Amino acid sequence: MIRSSYCGRCLLLLSLLSAGCASGALSQQREQQILADESTLKELMARGDASAAVGDMTRAEQYFVAALKAGGNERALVQRLLVVCVADQRYPVAAEYVEQYLHRHPLDTDLRFAAASLQAAIGDAPRARALFESVIQDRPQWAEAHYALASVLREEGEPDAVADPQDLEYLKLSPRGPLAEMARARLSHRGTP
C-alpha cells in the first residue's frame, strides 16, 4: 500500500512537471508536505492504537480525532472511535460519532447497525428501532439485526405479535446462533412454539 501510494505521488509529480504546471521547487515542497502529512497521520493512528492498548481510551480518542482532522480514513477511524468510547462506557459520545458519520454516509449498513445498538444502549428506542428496521431492509439475512429489533420492540412495549416474528426470523436464519437460546426462551415464555 505504501509503495502504490508513493508511486501514485511520483506519477502525479512527473505529470505536473511534464505539463509545465509547477516549478521544480514548488513540486519538491509539495512532495515533502505530502510525506510529512502521511507520517503525521501514521503517527497519530499508531499513538491512538498504543493508547487504547494500554487502556487510556480518552487519549486514544484524542489521537483518532486528530487523525480524522489530518485526513485519515473516516470509516476506519470512526470504527476505532466507537471501540474506545464503548470500552470506556461513553455510549452517548460513541453514538454522536457514528451519527455524524451516517449523516455523510447514510448507506453504510454496518455502521447503521452499530448506531442502532448504541441508540438502544442509551435508551433511544425509537431511533434504535428505525435504524434496525433500515438495516433489515438493506440486509434481510442479517440474523442479529432481527434479534436486536425484537429486543427493542419488546423494550418499547410492543405486543408479542409485533416482536415475535423478529425472534422467529432470527431462529430461521441462525438456529444455532449465539442468541438462539435467548430467542427461544422469549418465544416459549410467551407461548409461541
N, CA and C atoms as a LAMMPS dump frame, in Angstrom:
ITEM: TIMESTEP
0
ITEM: NUMBER OF ATOMS
579
ITEM: BOX BOUNDS ff ff ff
-5.0000000000000000e+02 5.0000000000000000e+02
-5.0000000000000000e+02 5.0000000000000000e+02
-5.0000000000000000e+02 5.0000000000000000e+02
ITEM: ATOMS id mol type element x y z
1 1 1 N 0.829 -1.185 0
2 1 2 C 0 0 0
3 1 3 C 0.876 1.253 0
4 2 1 N 1.966 1.216 0.8
5 2 2 C 2.858 2.365 0.847
6 2 3 C 3.498 2.565 -0.516
7 3 1 N 3.927 1.462 -1.133
8 3 2 C 4.582 1.557 -2.43
9 3 3 C 3.643 2.133 -3.472
10 4 1 N 2.391 1.653 -3.517
11 4 2 C 1.457 2.169 -4.527
12 4 3 C 1.126 3.631 -4.267
13 5 1 N 1.054 4.018 -3.008
14 5 2 C 0.8 5.422 -2.676
15 5 3 C 1.969 6.28 -3.134
16 6 1 N 3.161 5.803 -2.885
17 6 2 C 4.354 6.541 -3.29
18 6 3 C 4.431 6.634 -4.807
19 7 1 N 4.138 5.514 -5.493
20 7 2 C 4.163 5.517 -6.962
21 7 3 C 3.137 6.494 -7.52
22 8 1 N 1.964 6.544 -6.883
23 8 2 C 0.93 7.473 -7.337
24 8 3 C 1.389 8.912 -7.209
25 9 1 N 2.064 9.217 -6.102
26 9 2 C 2.576 10.58 -5.926
27 9 3 C 3.661 10.88 -6.952
28 10 1 N 4.502 9.893 -7.234
29 10 2 C 5.562 10.097 -8.223
30 10 3 C 4.976 10.355 -9.605
31 11 1 N 3.962 9.585 -9.976
32 11 2 C 3.328 9.789 -11.276
33 11 3 C 2.689 11.17 -11.367
34 12 1 N 2.042 11.59 -10.282
35 12 2 C 1.434 12.913 -10.254
36 12 3 C 2.515 13.98 -10.415
37 13 1 N 3.593 13.826 -9.706
38 13 2 C 4.69 14.783 -9.781
39 13 3 C 5.261 14.841 -11.199
40 14 1 N 5.467 13.678 -11.804
41 14 2 C 6.001 13.642 -13.167
42 14 3 C 5.05 14.284 -14.162
43 15 1 N 3.745 14.04 -13.987
44 15 2 C 2.796 14.629 -14.932
45 15 3 C 2.756 16.146 -14.791
46 16 1 N 2.864 16.639 -13.563
47 16 2 C 2.891 18.087 -13.365
48 16 3 C 4.137 18.706 -13.991
49 17 1 N 5.261 18.042 -13.812
50 17 2 C 6.499 18.57 -14.381
51 17 3 C 6.47 18.545 -15.904
52 18 1 N 5.976 17.456 -16.471
53 18 2 C 5.972 17.356 -17.929
54 18 3 C 4.978 18.322 -18.559
55 19 1 N 3.918 18.67 -17.842
56 19 2 C 2.937 19.605 -18.375
57 19 3 C 3.349 21.051 -18.127
58 20 1 N 4.397 21.229 -17.366
59 20 2 C 4.859 22.578 -17.083
60 20 3 C 3.949 23.312 -16.116
61 21 1 N 3.212 22.558 -15.257
62 21 2 C 2.251 23.174 -14.349
63 21 3 C 2.877 23.637 -13.048
64 22 1 N 4.092 23.23 -12.758
65 22 2 C 4.69 23.613 -11.486
66 22 3 C 6.189 23.728 -11.65
67 23 1 N 6.766 24.589 -10.869
68 23 2 C 8.223 24.704 -10.899
69 23 3 C 8.806 23.555 -10.101
70 24 1 N 10.067 23.269 -10.313
71 24 2 C 10.74 22.181 -9.615
72 24 3 C 10.716 22.376 -8.11
73 25 1 N 10.962 23.595 -7.64
74 25 2 C 10.996 23.864 -6.207
75 25 3 C 9.611 23.696 -5.586
76 26 1 N 8.576 24.166 -6.27
77 26 2 C 7.223 24.05 -5.747
78 26 3 C 6.805 22.587 -5.657
79 27 1 N 7.118 21.807 -6.685
80 27 2 C 6.766 20.389 -6.686
81 27 3 C 7.499 19.655 -5.584
82 28 1 N 8.738 20.006 -5.352
83 28 2 C 9.522 19.364 -4.305
84 28 3 C 8.93 19.69 -2.93
85 29 1 N 8.506 20.913 -2.719
86 29 2 C 7.884 21.297 -1.453
87 29 3 C 6.567 20.541 -1.257
88 30 1 N 5.803 20.42 -2.316
89 30 2 C 4.519 19.699 -2.251
90 30 3 C 4.753 18.24 -1.888
91 31 1 N 5.745 17.625 -2.501
92 31 2 C 6.077 16.227 -2.229
93 31 3 C 6.497 16.064 -0.764
94 32 1 N 7.288 16.972 -0.255
95 32 2 C 7.716 16.899 1.14
96 32 3 C 6.529 17.074 2.08
97 33 1 N 5.591 17.947 1.735
98 33 2 C 4.415 18.151 2.573
99 33 3 C 3.541 16.898 2.594
100 34 1 N 3.39 16.251 1.438
101 34 2 C 2.597 15.009 1.376
102 34 3 C 3.225 13.953 2.267
103 35 1 N 4.546 13.801 2.18
104 35 2 C 5.231 12.818 3.02
105 35 3 C 5.093 13.163 4.501
106 36 1 N 5.194 14.428 4.857
107 36 2 C 5.048 14.853 6.25
108 36 3 C 3.63 14.578 6.753
109 37 1 N 2.617 14.871 5.927
110 37 2 C 1.224 14.626 6.315
111 37 3 C 0.979 13.144 6.557
112 38 1 N 1.513 12.302 5.658
113 38 2 C 1.33 10.863 5.821
114 38 3 C 2.032 10.365 7.071
115 39 1 N 3.211 10.872 7.355
116 39 2 C 3.934 10.471 8.561
117 39 3 C 3.154 10.884 9.795
118 40 1 N 2.634 12.094 9.785
119 40 2 C 1.861 12.583 10.918
120 40 3 C 0.617 11.725 11.124
121 41 1 N -0.075 11.397 10.057
122 41 2 C -1.273 10.569 10.143
123 41 3 C -0.937 9.193 10.704
124 42 1 N 0.134 8.583 10.189
125 42 2 C 0.541 7.265 10.691
126 42 3 C 0.909 7.341 12.164
127 43 1 N 1.593 8.406 12.561
128 43 2 C 1.956 8.579 13.965
129 43 3 C 0.717 8.727 14.845
130 44 1 N -0.228 9.522 14.402
131 44 2 C -1.45 9.72 15.174
132 44 3 C -2.205 8.404 15.355
133 45 1 N -2.311 7.643 14.288
134 45 2 C -3.006 6.35 14.362
135 45 3 C -2.255 5.399 15.29
136 46 1 N -0.939 5.354 15.145
137 46 2 C -0.139 4.462 15.982
138 46 3 C -0.249 4.858 17.455
139 47 1 N -0.219 6.149 17.733
140 47 2 C -0.349 6.605 19.118
141 47 3 C -1.739 6.307 19.674
142 48 1 N -2.752 6.456 18.821
143 48 2 C -4.108 6.117 19.258
144 48 3 C -4.242 4.644 19.569
145 49 1 N -3.709 3.808 18.692
146 49 2 C -3.749 2.361 18.931
147 49 3 C -2.978 1.989 20.197
148 50 1 N -1.807 2.617 20.391
149 50 2 C -0.998 2.327 21.574
150 50 3 C -1.717 2.762 22.842
151 51 1 N -2.352 3.921 22.808
152 51 2 C -3.093 4.399 23.983
153 51 3 C -4.248 3.455 24.308
154 52 1 N -4.946 3.009 23.279
155 52 2 C -6.054 2.07 23.501
156 52 3 C -5.535 0.757 24.075
157 53 1 N -4.387 0.308 23.599
158 53 2 C -3.826 -0.964 24.055
159 53 3 C -3.487 -0.943 25.545
160 54 1 N -3.126 0.226 26.068
161 54 2 C -2.808 0.315 27.493
162 54 3 C -3.997 0.801 28.32
163 55 1 N -5.143 0.956 27.688
164 55 2 C -6.362 1.3 28.404
165 55 3 C -6.631 2.784 28.576
166 56 1 N -5.844 3.637 27.924
167 56 2 C -6.081 5.08 28.007
168 56 3 C -6.997 5.479 26.857
169 57 1 N -8.282 5.23 27.056
170 57 2 C -9.252 5.412 25.979
171 57 3 C -9.488 6.882 25.636
172 58 1 N -9.382 7.75 26.627
173 58 2 C -9.579 9.175 26.353
174 58 3 C -8.474 9.702 25.451
175 59 1 N -7.244 9.335 25.745
176 59 2 C -6.126 9.77 24.903
177 59 3 C -6.225 9.125 23.513
178 60 1 N -6.629 7.862 23.471
179 60 2 C -6.799 7.194 22.171
180 60 3 C -7.827 7.948 21.342
181 61 1 N -8.916 8.337 21.968
182 61 2 C -9.949 9.102 21.267
183 61 3 C -9.367 10.396 20.702
184 62 1 N -8.581 11.082 21.492
185 62 2 C -7.978 12.342 21.041
186 62 3 C -7.087 12.128 19.819
187 63 1 N -6.291 11.075 19.847
188 63 2 C -5.422 10.796 18.699
189 63 3 C -6.24 10.44 17.458
190 64 1 N -7.295 9.649 17.635
191 64 2 C -8.108 9.265 16.482
192 64 3 C -8.858 10.465 15.903
193 65 1 N -9.321 11.355 16.745
194 65 2 C -9.974 12.575 16.254
195 65 3 C -8.959 13.424 15.489
196 66 1 N -7.754 13.533 16.015
197 66 2 C -6.706 14.289 15.316
198 66 3 C -6.386 13.642 13.97
199 67 1 N -6.376 12.314 13.929
200 67 2 C -6.12 11.611 12.664
201 67 3 C -7.24 11.879 11.667
202 68 1 N -8.475 11.951 12.147
203 68 2 C -9.603 12.316 11.273
204 68 3 C -9.385 13.692 10.672
205 69 1 N -9.004 14.644 11.524
206 69 2 C -8.778 16.013 11.066
207 69 3 C -7.599 16.095 10.102
208 70 1 N -6.657 15.156 10.235
209 70 2 C -5.49 15.134 9.346
210 70 3 C -5.797 14.435 8.026
211 71 1 N -7.039 13.967 7.857
212 71 2 C -7.434 13.371 6.589
213 71 3 C -7.368 11.861 6.547
214 72 1 N -7.369 11.215 7.702
215 72 2 C -7.331 9.759 7.748
216 72 3 C -8.62 9.132 7.231
217 73 1 N -8.583 7.824 7.05
218 73 2 C -9.73 7.062 6.563
219 73 3 C -10.877 7.198 7.564
220 74 1 N -11.924 7.905 7.161
221 74 2 C -13.008 8.244 8.074
222 74 3 C -13.695 7.012 8.657
223 75 1 N -14.022 6.054 7.817
224 75 2 C -14.74 4.871 8.293
225 75 3 C -13.915 4.1 9.315
226 76 1 N -12.644 3.865 8.997
227 76 2 C -11.774 3.121 9.905
228 76 3 C -11.589 3.863 11.221
229 77 1 N -11.457 5.167 11.151
230 77 2 C -11.252 5.944 12.371
231 77 3 C -12.527 6.025 13.207
232 78 1 N -13.676 6.13 12.566
233 78 2 C -14.931 6.132 13.32
234 78 3 C -15.106 4.774 14.009
235 79 1 N -14.749 3.702 13.333
236 79 2 C -14.824 2.388 13.971
237 79 3 C -13.926 2.331 15.204
238 80 1 N -12.718 2.861 15.081
239 80 2 C -11.814 2.889 16.237
240 80 3 C -12.39 3.769 17.352
241 81 1 N -12.959 4.893 16.978
242 81 2 C -13.57 5.774 17.981
243 81 3 C -14.705 5.058 18.713
244 82 1 N -15.496 4.293 17.982
245 82 2 C -16.586 3.554 18.613
246 82 3 C -16.038 2.548 19.617
247 83 1 N -14.983 1.851 19.223
248 83 2 C -14.398 0.843 20.11
249 83 3 C -13.893 1.481 21.403
250 84 1 N -13.14 2.583 21.29
251 84 2 C -12.583 3.174 22.509
252 84 3 C -13.662 3.826 23.368
253 85 1 N -14.65 4.439 22.756
254 85 2 C -15.72 5.063 23.545
255 85 3 C -16.588 4.017 24.233
256 86 1 N -16.894 2.935 23.542
257 86 2 C -17.693 1.869 24.153
258 86 3 C -16.885 1.189 25.257
259 87 1 N -15.608 0.948 25.027
260 87 2 C -14.766 0.335 26.06
261 87 3 C -14.729 1.205 27.319
262 88 1 N -14.835 2.494 27.13
263 88 2 C -14.827 3.45 28.238
264 88 3 C -16.253 3.738 28.733
265 89 1 N -17.235 3.015 28.207
266 89 2 C -18.657 3.149 28.553
267 89 3 C -19.179 4.563 28.324
268 90 1 N -18.704 5.178 27.269
269 90 2 C -19.147 6.523 26.889
270 90 3 C -20.045 6.394 25.666
271 91 1 N -21.187 5.758 25.872
272 91 2 C -22.104 5.446 24.783
273 91 3 C -22.661 6.683 24.072
274 92 1 N -23.055 7.728 24.793
275 92 2 C -23.564 8.905 24.076
276 92 3 C -22.522 9.532 23.143
277 93 1 N -21.269 9.538 23.569
278 93 2 C -20.208 10.097 22.723
279 93 3 C -20.02 9.216 21.49
280 94 1 N -19.996 7.902 21.697
281 94 2 C -19.87 6.97 20.57
282 94 3 C -21.041 7.143 19.611
283 95 1 N -22.238 7.29 20.168
284 95 2 C -23.432 7.476 19.333
285 95 3 C -23.315 8.748 18.503
286 96 1 N -22.77 9.799 19.08
287 96 2 C -22.607 11.051 18.344
288 96 3 C -21.615 10.895 17.184
289 97 1 N -20.507 10.204 17.427
290 97 2 C -19.541 9.981 16.345
291 97 3 C -20.173 9.228 15.178
292 98 1 N -20.911 8.167 15.491
293 98 2 C -21.479 7.36 14.413
294 98 3 C -22.621 8.086 13.716
295 99 1 N -23.386 8.88 14.45
296 99 2 C -24.466 9.642 13.82
297 99 3 C -23.894 10.688 12.856
298 100 1 N -22.811 11.346 13.265
299 100 2 C -22.158 12.314 12.366
300 100 3 C -21.659 11.618 11.101
301 101 1 N -21.085 10.453 11.277
302 101 2 C -20.596 9.687 10.128
303 101 3 C -21.761 9.307 9.213
304 102 1 N -22.847 8.824 9.796
305 102 2 C -24.005 8.399 8.988
306 102 3 C -24.664 9.564 8.275
307 103 1 N -24.535 10.747 8.817
308 103 2 C -25.066 11.923 8.132
309 103 3 C -24.37 12.098 6.774
310 104 1 N -23.086 11.772 6.736
311 104 2 C -22.318 11.892 5.485
312 104 3 C -22.34 10.6 4.659
313 105 1 N -22.574 9.456 5.319
314 105 2 C -22.531 8.155 4.641
315 105 3 C -23.743 7.314 5.055
316 106 1 N -24.929 7.705 4.652
317 106 2 C -26.14 7.032 5.134
318 106 3 C -26.305 5.588 4.645
319 107 1 N -25.547 5.172 3.655
320 107 2 C -25.714 3.829 3.114
321 107 3 C -24.812 2.786 3.774
322 108 1 N -24.045 3.174 4.77
323 108 2 C -23.138 2.244 5.449
324 108 3 C -23.944 1.406 6.44
325 109 1 N -24.357 0.244 6.001
326 109 2 C -25.239 -0.614 6.789
327 109 3 C -24.57 -1.108 8.071
328 110 1 N -23.299 -1.449 8.006
329 110 2 C -22.606 -1.949 9.199
330 110 3 C -22.592 -0.895 10.304
331 111 1 N -22.283 0.332 9.94
332 111 2 C -22.248 1.376 10.961
333 111 3 C -23.648 1.83 11.363
334 112 1 N -24.641 1.622 10.508
335 112 2 C -26.032 1.863 10.926
336 112 3 C -26.427 0.873 12.018
337 113 1 N -25.983 -0.377 11.87
338 113 2 C -26.245 -1.383 12.908
339 113 3 C -25.579 -0.967 14.222
340 114 1 N -24.33 -0.497 14.141
341 114 2 C -23.632 -0.027 15.342
342 114 3 C -24.37 1.154 15.956
343 115 1 N -24.833 2.071 15.116
344 115 2 C -25.581 3.235 15.613
345 115 3 C -26.867 2.791 16.299
346 116 1 N -27.56 1.832 15.711
347 116 2 C -28.803 1.333 16.305
348 116 3 C -28.524 0.705 17.66
349 117 1 N -27.465 -0.057 17.749
350 117 2 C -27.104 -0.7 19.016
351 117 3 C -26.784 0.346 20.075
352 118 1 N -26.06 1.385 19.673
353 118 2 C -25.732 2.454 20.617
354 118 3 C -26.976 3.221 21.05
355 119 1 N -27.876 3.472 20.116
356 119 2 C -29.115 4.17 20.472
357 119 3 C -29.929 3.331 21.461
358 120 1 N -29.942 2.032 21.259
359 120 2 C -30.641 1.152 22.204
360 120 3 C -29.964 1.213 23.57
361 121 1 N -28.635 1.252 23.576
362 121 2 C -27.893 1.288 24.84
363 121 3 C -28.14 2.573 25.624
364 122 1 N -28.335 3.671 24.922
365 122 2 C -28.571 4.933 25.643
366 122 3 C -30.053 5.198 25.879
367 123 1 N -30.896 4.262 25.446
368 123 2 C -32.321 4.36 25.753
369 123 3 C -33.182 5.067 24.732
370 124 1 N -32.653 5.328 23.547
371 124 2 C -33.459 5.949 22.499
372 124 3 C -34.05 4.851 21.618
373 125 1 N -35.048 4.173 22.164
374 125 2 C -35.648 3.033 21.466
375 125 3 C -36.25 3.407 20.111
376 126 1 N -36.948 4.54 19.971
377 126 2 C -37.5 4.862 18.65
378 126 3 C -36.419 5.01 17.568
379 127 1 N -35.319 5.675 17.91
380 127 2 C -34.226 5.827 16.924
381 127 3 C -33.583 4.471 16.644
382 128 1 N -33.372 3.673 17.692
383 128 2 C -32.798 2.339 17.514
384 128 3 C -33.697 1.495 16.605
385 129 1 N -34.989 1.553 16.848
386 129 2 C -35.938 0.784 16.042
387 129 3 C -35.857 1.189 14.568
388 130 1 N -35.868 2.491 14.318
389 130 2 C -35.802 2.969 12.927
390 130 3 C -34.515 2.508 12.253
391 131 1 N -33.411 2.577 12.963
392 131 2 C -32.128 2.162 12.376
393 131 3 C -32.101 0.653 12.134
394 132 1 N -32.556 -0.147 13.118
395 132 2 C -32.582 -1.596 12.915
396 132 3 C -33.495 -1.974 11.748
397 133 1 N -34.63 -1.303 11.631
398 133 2 C -35.539 -1.588 10.515
399 133 3 C -34.874 -1.268 9.178
400 134 1 N -34.109 -0.191 9.131
401 134 2 C -33.43 0.143 7.87
402 134 3 C -32.314 -0.849 7.563
403 135 1 N -31.651 -1.349 8.595
404 135 2 C -30.616 -2.372 8.399
405 135 3 C -31.252 -3.632 7.819
406 136 1 N -32.366 -4.055 8.407
407 136 2 C -33.051 -5.266 7.935
408 136 3 C -33.572 -5.082 6.516
409 137 1 N -33.999 -3.882 6.193
410 137 2 C -34.457 -3.624 4.826
411 137 3 C -33.311 -3.816 3.832
412 138 1 N -32.118 -3.362 4.21
413 138 2 C -30.955 -3.499 3.326
414 138 3 C -30.369 -4.904 3.343
415 139 1 N -30.375 -5.549 4.51
416 139 2 C -29.774 -6.878 4.652
417 139 3 C -30.703 -7.798 5.439
418 140 1 N -31.737 -8.29 4.787
419 140 2 C -32.729 -9.099 5.493
420 140 3 C -32.18 -10.416 6.043
421 141 1 N -31.02 -10.837 5.577
422 141 2 C -30.438 -12.096 6.048
423 141 3 C -29.553 -11.917 7.289
424 142 1 N -29.459 -10.72 7.822
425 142 2 C -28.622 -10.456 8.988
426 142 3 C -29.409 -10.854 10.241
427 143 1 N -29.142 -12.031 10.74
428 143 2 C -29.891 -12.604 11.859
429 143 3 C -29.837 -11.726 13.104
430 144 1 N -28.653 -11.221 13.448
431 144 2 C -28.502 -10.421 14.658
432 144 3 C -29.343 -9.14 14.618
433 145 1 N -29.543 -8.606 13.423
434 145 2 C -30.376 -7.405 13.301
435 145 3 C -31.826 -7.726 13.667
436 146 1 N -32.298 -8.907 13.293
437 146 2 C -33.661 -9.314 13.653
438 146 3 C -33.787 -9.48 15.169
439 147 1 N -32.799 -10.116 15.763
440 147 2 C -32.83 -10.309 17.22
441 147 3 C -32.812 -8.956 17.934
442 148 1 N -31.939 -8.069 17.488
443 148 2 C -31.822 -6.745 18.114
444 148 3 C -33.122 -5.96 17.965
445 149 1 N -33.728 -6.031 16.793
446 149 2 C -35.006 -5.334 16.599
447 149 3 C -36.07 -5.913 17.523
448 150 1 N -36.114 -7.241 17.663
449 150 2 C -37.08 -7.857 18.583
450 150 3 C -36.859 -7.339 19.997
451 151 1 N -35.605 -7.185 20.393
452 151 2 C -35.293 -6.686 21.74
453 151 3 C -35.802 -5.258 21.928
454 152 1 N -35.578 -4.426 20.932
455 152 2 C -36.033 -3.039 21.013
456 152 3 C -37.559 -2.983 21.032
457 153 1 N -38.189 -3.787 20.201
458 153 2 C -39.651 -3.802 20.165
459 153 3 C -40.222 -4.198 21.521
460 154 1 N -39.613 -5.188 22.137
461 154 2 C -40.087 -5.632 23.454
462 154 3 C -39.869 -4.533 24.495
463 155 1 N -38.732 -3.854 24.39
464 155 2 C -38.456 -2.765 25.327
465 155 3 C -39.443 -1.615 25.149
466 156 1 N -39.864 -1.376 23.919
467 156 2 C -40.846 -0.318 23.655
468 156 3 C -42.241 -0.701 24.117
469 157 1 N -42.422 -1.968 24.497
470 157 2 C -43.732 -2.416 24.949
471 157 3 C -44.65 -2.85 23.824
472 158 1 N -44.068 -3.116 22.665
473 158 2 C -44.884 -3.591 21.538
474 158 3 C -45.48 -4.958 21.88
475 159 1 N -46.64 -5.263 21.334
476 159 2 C -47.254 -6.581 21.584
477 159 3 C -46.378 -7.71 21.029
478 160 1 N -46.539 -8.885 21.616
479 160 2 C -45.773 -10.049 21.171
480 160 3 C -45.956 -10.288 19.67
481 161 1 N -47.125 -9.998 19.169
482 161 2 C -47.398 -10.217 17.744
483 161 3 C -46.488 -9.375 16.847
484 162 1 N -45.928 -8.304 17.379
485 162 2 C -45.023 -7.444 16.608
486 162 3 C -43.57 -7.9 16.78
487 163 1 N -43.188 -8.276 18.011
488 163 2 C -41.794 -8.64 18.295
489 163 3 C -41.475 -10.091 17.958
490 164 1 N -42.417 -10.999 18.193
491 164 2 C -42.147 -12.419 17.974
492 164 3 C -41.669 -12.75 16.559
493 165 1 N -42.23 -12.16 15.509
494 165 2 C -41.741 -12.503 14.166
495 165 3 C -40.244 -12.209 13.963
496 166 1 N -39.736 -11.226 14.678
497 166 2 C -38.301 -10.924 14.553
498 166 3 C -37.463 -12.018 15.214
499 167 1 N -37.907 -12.505 16.382
500 167 2 C -37.197 -13.619 17.018
501 167 3 C -37.294 -14.877 16.163
502 168 1 N -38.461 -15.105 15.586
503 168 2 C -38.627 -16.271 14.711
504 168 3 C -37.717 -16.179 13.484
505 169 1 N -37.581 -14.983 12.933
506 169 2 C -36.702 -14.795 11.773
507 169 3 C -35.247 -15.032 12.17
508 170 1 N -34.867 -14.564 13.354
509 170 2 C -33.509 -14.84 13.838
510 170 3 C -33.276 -16.345 13.881
511 171 1 N -34.228 -17.083 14.468
512 171 2 C -34.076 -18.535 14.598
513 171 3 C -34.065 -19.228 13.242
514 172 1 N -34.812 -18.706 12.304
515 172 2 C -34.812 -19.266 10.947
516 172 3 C -33.434 -19.081 10.301
517 173 1 N -32.859 -17.902 10.478
518 173 2 C -31.578 -17.58 9.851
519 173 3 C -30.379 -18.158 10.602
520 174 1 N -30.511 -18.296 11.91
521 174 2 C -29.381 -18.738 12.731
522 174 3 C -29.87 -19.643 13.862
523 175 1 N -30.344 -20.858 13.511
524 175 2 C -30.952 -21.726 14.522
525 175 3 C -30 -22.157 15.634
526 176 1 N -28.714 -22.111 15.375
527 176 2 C -27.727 -22.482 16.392
528 176 3 C -26.827 -21.302 16.76
529 177 1 N -27.304 -20.117 16.45
530 177 2 C -26.514 -18.912 16.706
531 177 3 C -26.362 -18.617 18.189
532 178 1 N -25.5 -17.679 18.507
533 178 2 C -25.22 -17.37 19.909
534 178 3 C -26.422 -16.819 20.68
535 179 1 N -27.419 -16.331 19.976
536 179 2 C -28.588 -15.758 20.643
537 179 3 C -29.825 -16.649 20.511
538 180 1 N -29.651 -17.821 19.921
539 180 2 C -30.786 -18.712 19.654
540 180 3 C -31.498 -19.129 20.938
541 181 1 N -30.734 -19.448 21.964
542 181 2 C -31.347 -19.88 23.222
543 181 3 C -32.208 -18.763 23.823
544 182 1 N -31.699 -17.548 23.769
545 182 2 C -32.477 -16.417 24.303
546 182 3 C -33.734 -16.169 23.466
547 183 1 N -33.599 -16.261 22.151
548 183 2 C -34.767 -16.056 21.284
549 183 3 C -35.828 -17.115 21.575
550 184 1 N -35.395 -18.366 21.716
551 184 2 C -36.341 -19.435 22.027
552 184 3 C -36.999 -19.205 23.388
553 185 1 N -36.206 -18.761 24.34
554 185 2 C -36.764 -18.524 25.688
555 185 3 C -37.803 -17.405 25.642
556 186 1 N -37.531 -16.355 24.892
557 186 2 C -38.51 -15.264 24.796
558 186 3 C -39.797 -15.759 24.146
559 187 1 N -39.653 -16.604 23.128
560 187 2 C -40.839 -17.105 22.428
561 187 3 C -41.604 -18.114 23.289
562 188 1 N -40.892 -19.024 23.954
563 188 2 C -41.577 -20.036 24.764
564 188 3 C -42.223 -19.409 25.996
565 189 1 N -41.617 -18.373 26.507
566 189 2 C -42.179 -17.66 27.66
567 189 3 C -43.537 -17.053 27.293
568 190 1 N -43.674 -16.729 26.051
569 190 2 C -44.918 -16.093 25.597
570 190 3 C -45.878 -17.115 24.97
571 191 1 N -45.487 -18.37 24.972
572 191 2 C -46.368 -19.386 24.445
573 191 3 C -46.211 -19.636 22.958
574 192 1 N -45.243 -19.013 22.323
575 192 2 C -45.005 -19.247 20.899
576 192 3 C -44.072 -20.438 20.771
577 193 1 N -44.363 -21.409 19.906
578 193 2 C -43.522 -22.595 19.794
579 193 3 C -42.148 -22.281 19.261
